[in-house]
């Protein structure tokens, strides 16, 4: 039942926001009482934390998979990262036509609804994305000199920004091709920066 509530909550939050998603609505849709909801989540903030933890687990699994596949297919860190970005673009191209969006972005835009623990978690998630991409860039820099003087954190943030921005633009326009196209653009920029 806990997973069912998380599924329902994620759909509702991505569709209309956390503030507009009520405990009563989720309990009714799950076919349980309000007390049944509170058995699984003592309050709405606990629901937010569980949603973020589950979301980042899925994101981490996707990033881990594409980066590992890139390293399997090439010993060259630049080529491995370019392959991983290609695989990520392909994976996002398989999302539903009207894909829902990003929970982290949704929570950031509604930050007044959450306590410090939720704020700290989505802050950590974003910094972990930076760290993940930065470590790939550091490995590339061990073999290639960038063509420009760059800050690796800024380049890592650019990758995250392109992914997040691609989701926002895709959702706003209803065009699911925007996200994979943005990842492909990042791929081109990384290739040009290091070749």
Secondary structure, DSSP 8 states (H G I E B T S, - for coil): -HHHHHHHHHHHHHHH-STT--HHHHHHHHT--HHHHHHH-SSHHHHHHHHHHHHHHHHHHHHHHHHHHHHHH-SSHHHHHHHHHHHHHHHHHTS-TT----HHHHHHHTGGGS-HHHHHHHHHHHHHHHHHHHHHHHHHHTT---SS---HHHHHHHHHHHHHHHHHHHHHHT-THHHHHHHHHHHHHHHHHH-
